[in-house]
Amino acid sequence: MNAVPPTMTPGRSGRIHFGQGAAGASSRKWAALQEAANVVATLAGLDQERPRPEVRNLPALMRDAAKWRRELADQQIDDIAAMMQPGIAALLGVNARGADPRPAALALWREYIAARGAVVALLPPSGAMGPPRSA
């Protein structure tokens, strides 16, 4: 199983690069992390989860949060990416050699879920109708 999401590709150095740019970098990084988590879930033998609204709407919630919350959430997202990059590279290597990646993938999955929960908990809830939107 070689399921590498398109937004998460190995570069020349062998490191995995998450999509980045000026505007919306956090949103792209968050989306790449969700795709990476689906790869980890698959390697762990779990069904891919359907993201809850607070996970799905996190970029919009970040945009509307206080500056210190945005900065901290962005830093935590970078920390999660730093954790996931070598983890997924190792899992894909194990899988490519024909070994069972499930125990290690399950451990990485649990770390990801805990870290993601910390980011979501940092931001204010969006309410029943989702994040505020402007026309």
N, C-alpha and C positions, 0 to 999 in steps of 0.2 A: 504494500500500500504506500504509494508516494503521492500524498495529497498535500501539495504546497500551495497555499492561497496565492493568487496573482499579485496581491499587494505586499507580499512578504517573500522576496526573492533573495537568494544568496548573491552577494557581490563578488568582486575579484578577490577580496581578502577572505572569502568564505563566511563572512558575517552576514546575518540577515538584516536587510534594510527595510524599515517600516516607512511608508509614504510620508513625506514631509514637504512643507512649503511655507509661504508666508501666512496667508489668510486660511484659517480652517485647519491648521496643522494638528491641533488637538483632536478635532473631529476625525481627520484621516487616521491619526494614530489610534484613536479609540476603535474605529471600524476595523483597522488591521488587527488590533488585539482581539476583537470578537471573532474574526476569521481564524486567527491563530488558535484561539481557545477551542474552536470547533475541530481543528486538526488534532489538538491534544485530546479532546473528548473521544474522537474517533479512534485514536491510537490506544486510548484507555479502555475501549470497548463499550463506551457509553453512547447513548443517543445524543445527537446535537440538541442543545437546549433552545427553546424559544425564549428570546430575551424578554424580561419583564419591562414594563414601560419606563421605570426609572433607569434601567440600563440602556435601553434604546434611546431615551431622550437626554442622556447625560450631556452631550455637546451643547444642546440648547439650554439646559440647566446651568452649565458652566458659564455660558455667555451672559446669563442673567444674574449670576451670583456676584457677591462682593469680590473686589479685586484680590484680597488675600486668599479667599477660597479658591478662586480661579487659579492663582499661582500655585497653591498647594496641590490642588487636584491635577494640574498639568505636571507638576513634579512627580506625583505619585504615578501618573500614567507613564512617564518616562522610566520610573523605577520598575513598573510591571514589565515594560518592554525589555528592559535590561535583564530581567529575570527570564522572560520567555525566549529571548533570542538564543542563548546557549542551550536552554532546555529543549527547545524544539529541534535545534540542530543535532543534539545528542540523540533524541528520540528517533529522528529520521535516519541517523546513522545506525542505530541499533536495529531498526526495522529493516533497513537495506541489507544488513548482514543476516537477516532471517531469525534473529532472536526475538523474544517476546517483549515488546515495549510496554505492555499493559501496567505492570506495577509502578514503573517509573512515571509513566504518563498519568496514572491516577494520582500520584504524589504531586506532580506539577499542576494537575487540574485543581487539586485542593488548595494549593498555594495561590493559584490564580483566583479562585473563588473568594478566598479570604481577602486578597489584595483588592479585588474589584469591589467587594463589599465595603471596604474602607473608603474607597473613592466615592461610592454612591452615598455612604453615610455622611460624608463631608458636606455634600451639597443639600440645599433645602429641598423638601419634597415638591413635586410639581402639581399635586392635586389630582382630582379625578379626571379632569379634562386635558391633562398633559401640560407641557410648558406653555407660557404665554406666547402668543404669536401676534405679529403686527402685519397689517395689510400693506 
